[in-house]
Amino acid sequence: MFASAEGHAIAASSGRWTARVRALTPRKARRAARRFRDAVLSPIGSIHGAWNPTRQVALTFDDGPDPVVTPRLLDLLVQRGARATFFVLTERATARPDLIRRMLAEGHEVALHFDRHDRITDLPPREARRRLAAAKAELEAMAGPVVYFRPPYGGQSLRTYLIARSLGLQVVSWGPMADDWREQTPEQAAERAMERMTGGDILLLHDAVEPHPHEAPPTFDRVRMVELILDRMGERGFAPATVGRLVAEARPHLSPWFEA
């Protein structure tokens, strides 16, 4: 990080130059460059979606389970015959093991989001590994083998990625999202989720919300948001799926993903 005003000016200039080059580069060329980059760096790639042609889109929910929202959400998913992947916090999961059992009984996938909603990249490496290993073991005691992990806030460094992989976890990122941690209407959130959706995407949603510090959690009806998303997915021919099913039926798209 630059410490001086001159350094900030250089960084800003560099950012504008990069944005200008990106704007002048044809979309097809940018897509080809991303494919080449992802292929080269796939050994340190997180699951970002699926490559092969598919109409499936993985539904994923973070931060739960929530004692009020999650049961209503599960009711909706049963009604629609939809399956999803729930990235749960073990602090919340141990308080409501009945919801974890229900997720599994109804065909959903239970994955790990960490013990609490802390940024894992802020932790010393030994503590990060200890807590992640303990959270995985705790969740597996309730749900059986746990394969997938998504770090809170999307915070990941090469070191924390390697810690997760050493514990047998595959890291999952996302594509489209509804920004459903912000106050808005269900209709607005659904529109955001659908804006750039394509087959093979992983959609990021929340059944509970751990807001950023000093931010109030949203009050809009997130279950209604999901209902609208499922309606619009159906209209566009997309089929909801778990992450596991998506990558089993279409080649996983592995992409390097490192955010502080």
Buried (B, 14 or more C-beta within 10 A) or exposed (E): EEEEEEEEEEEEEEEEEEEEEEEEEEEEEEEEEEEEEBEEEEEBBBBBBBBEEBBBBBBBBBBBBBEEBBBBBBEBBEEBEBBBBBBBBBEBBBEBEEBBEBBBEBBBBBBBBBBEBBBBBEBEEEEBBEBBBEBBEBBEEBBEEBBBBBBBBBBBBEBBBEBBBEBEBBBBBBBBBBEBBBBBEBEBBBBBBBEEBEBBBBBBBBBBBBEEEEEEEBEBBBBBBBBBBBEBBEEEEBBBBBBBBBBEEBEBBBBBBBEE
